[in-house]
Amino acid sequence: MTIDLVTRRTELVELRERMLNAAADLVADDVGGEINSPAGDQHIADHATDLVDRELDHSLGENAENVVAEIDAALARIDEGTYGVCAKCGASIPEERLDAVPYAILCLDDKRLQEHG
């Protein structure tokens, strides 16, 4: 398997930038929201919906931070020469898997084992 590391690095950097922008947009949308203000005239159901939306945004922001950390680790693996090698078994990670998850550290078999116990 021959991975075009220059192209893969570019893809990872672009994905990292998109994730950071998405996380920044979530924070910007949340700042100054009605949920922080005393909304005495707000219906309790509307307030509950706002709380759920805010929690969802927080979860998405945390996920974005985790993905950015995984992307940074993938970029480091490119620099180290270990990109595309399964961290568990040492086998090559198929290019199709890296196309789907460019920051993957496990081959599909080991990822399945990890997910299923």
C-alpha positions, 0 to 999 in steps of 0.5 A: 500500500502506498499512501500519498502522504502529502495529499493526506496531510493536506486533507487532515489539515483542512479537516482540522480547520473545518472542525475548529471553525465548526466548534468556534461557530457553536461557541459564537452561537451560544454566547449571549443566548436567551438561556443565560438571561432571566426569561420570566416570560419564557414557557417552561417547554421552550426553556427545556428545549433551549437547555437541550440545544445548549447541551447538544452544542456542548457535546458537539464542541467536545467531540470537535475537540477530540477529533482535532486531537486525533487529527493532530496525532495523525499528523504526528504519525505522518512525521514519524513515518507510522501513519497508516499502520495499526497501533495494535497489530502493526498491519497496514490500515487499508486506504479505504479506511483511511479515506473514511477516517483519515485519523484512524489508528486501528485497522478495521478488525482491531477497531471492531474488537475494540468496539465489541469488547 
